[in-house]
Amino acid sequence: MAILRYKEIVKMGEKELDNKSTELKKELMKVRSQVATGTPPENPGRIREIRRTMARINTLRTIREVQNK
């Protein structure tokens, strides 16, 4: 799964953001379990990329929530 940039995330609807967030959580859990079992992950920087993308999504949700009040 490609990393999403802020411009791409802004164009998404709420359901798409929910789906992407769920996908990223599953992928993060998978990569973390690889690290926990001692297997070297395919891409060690992927954990950081996933976490940053999740943060971008959460930030956008917060911004939208504040604007809708």
C-alpha positions, 0 to 999 in steps of 0.5 A: 500500500502506498503512503498517502500524502495530505493532498490525497487524504483531503480528497477522501470522504469519511468512509474512505478514511475509515477504510484506510485507517483500518487497513493501516492498523492491520498492516502496522499490527502485521509488521510489529508482530514480525519485529516481535517474533524476531523476523526482520521486516521487509522494510524497516522504515515502513512502521514509521511511514504507517504511523505518520499516515495514520497521524495525517488521517487523524489530524484531518478528522480533527480539523473537519470535526472542529470546522463542522462545529 
